[in-house]
């Protein structure tokens, strides 16, 4: 529920860092990275400790050569390899341990080329022919098993802006976005340019499973990735118990085995969106994701909730700021640390936004779209839809005549976007839009 009055004094203004300065943190030379880190020392704020770890990790990695690395990565597409073999490969591809940001950037370029070739050969699909759109993709699950925020937020936000969402079946969450979309009544269509563009034109929304685009996604790979996730979960729980730390402190200070596919797949942006938004479930993923934004010259938002949730969370296990929002713009990057109150939303408990079985999830999401579900779950979806509007640069009609130099803070932009999304739900716009999404999806190409 929205608070009655704005109070922007509750949160410090966002930090702004010029992109050119930030790029220096990803120089090829270690000495230049260290120099950039010292230059940005007081400006990185909540990113300071993460980048300190990142720079140390970059010094210690001994990655395979480029061709060997490509072969390792491509071997994950072999459906005949066992989960045990694939788990060993995931170790060899582990960011921060085996490979660094330069290798990740290279693998994204490699994957993009593979997917584009696959799409051309299988569907005669040219990504350049897809109408302009935005994109959102979380890192695939979180440590608290929360509701499908990115999936539902994409549907809500597409009431205002065109979004072509991609997603997967579940690997580390109870259900993936593919299962969620199917349960909502949206089933996969052939991946043809005409179908995608028709849906974007008629309803501003389309969904494509990554498996349909030739991404590495065999059952055995999913099993190996789940084992790696279980190891990460155990490391967190064991350290929390041994050190008597709070859950947020554990998440924020414990490096975990990272799954290369939780960084590369969500952020490859193979359909070339105008704006890309993503979430991470561990702060140690942030430097690699931010590096990809700079590498691909992307604009959009990266978000991390301190409870290990790959979305903006309106719920938390502790009071205080519980979200980190990073907006990557054309020339600079904004960093904001805040709680849900900064967006005018009430804080709730983690269990209030937890994921349930698919049928319950379907009913909850449909009720949110229809304005029948109020409280924590609606706030969770509203907040994440607001992020997508801000990432897009969407402005309300009442704001269009303001002077260009009167730039609002990132917090105020988010607050205003929350208000607009809330109004759209209350006035039935989102419900009507969702019905249009399903109608456009099932309408055949003429």
Secondary structure, 3 states (H helix, E strand, C coil): CECCCCCHHHCCCCEEEEHHHHHHHHCCCHHHHHHHHHHCCCCCHHHHHHHHHHHHHHHHCCCCCHHHHHHHHHHCCCCCCCHHHHHHHHHHCCECCCECHHHHHHHHHHHHHHHHHHHHHHHCCCHHHCCCCEEEECCCCCCCCECCHHHHHHHHHCCCCCEEEEECCCCCCCCCHHHHHHHCCCCCCCCCHHHHHHHHHHHCEEEEEHHHHCCCCCHHHHHHHHHHHHHHHHHHHHHHHHHCCCHHHHHHHCCCCCCHHHCHHHHCCCCCCCEEEEEECCHHHHHHHHHHHHHCCCCEEEEEECCCECCCCCECCCCCCCEEEEEECCCEEEEEEECHHHHCECCECHHHHECCCHHHHHHHHHHHHCCCCCCHHHHHHHHHHHHHHHHHCCCCHHHCCCCCCCCCCHHHHHHHHHHHHHHHHHCCHHHHHHHHHHHHHHCCCC
